[in-house]
Amino acid sequence: MTRNQKSYRRCKERARELAIEWQLNFAEREEPWYYSELAEWAEYFRKIGKRYGLLREYTENGII
């Protein structure tokens, strides 16, 4: 496995962890979410989901 493959896998796993953390924080937040905030997060996760092949996983788990 090359250095780039290791780096890619590490970044992909971090993208997964970030989505899980965001989902947990979404439920625990006491302030209401603005639609603009949700749209920004959805676009962010769509972007990294596409980069790391996580779009299906994010969709199935309600991230996007």
N, C-alpha and C positions, 0 to 999 in steps of 0.2 A: 504494500500500500504506500502510495507516495505521500509526500507532505501535504500536497494540495487536497488529496482525498481525505486525509485526517482532519485537516482544517475545515473542509466542507461538512464532514460528519459532525464535527464539534459545533459548528454554527447551526446546523440543522437541529441538533438536539437542544441547543440554546433557544432556538425559535419555538420549539415545542414547549419547553419549560416556561418561556415568557407567556405563551398563550394560556397555559394552565394557571399561572400566577394572575394574569389579567382576569381570567374568568372567576377566580376566587375573590379577587378584589372587587369585581363588578357586583357580586352578590352582597358583599359586606359594606359597600359604600353607603353612608348615611345621607349624603346629598343626592338630589336627583341628577340624572344624566341629561345633558342637552343633546339634541339630535346632532348638532355639529360635532360634538365630542365623539359620539358613537360613529358618525360617518368618517371622522379622521382615523379612529382606531380600526374600523373596518377596512379602510383603504390601506393602512399600514400592514395589517395582517394579510390582506390580499396580495400586496407586493412581496412580502417575505414568503408567503405561502407559495406563490408562483416560483420564486427563486429557488426554494428548497423542496419543491414537490409536495407541499403540505396542504394544497387547496381542498382536496377531498376530505382530509382529516379535519381541517378547520371547519368545513361546512357541516360535516357529520356531528361535530361537537358544539355547534352553535356559535363559533367564534366569528364567522362571517356569514 
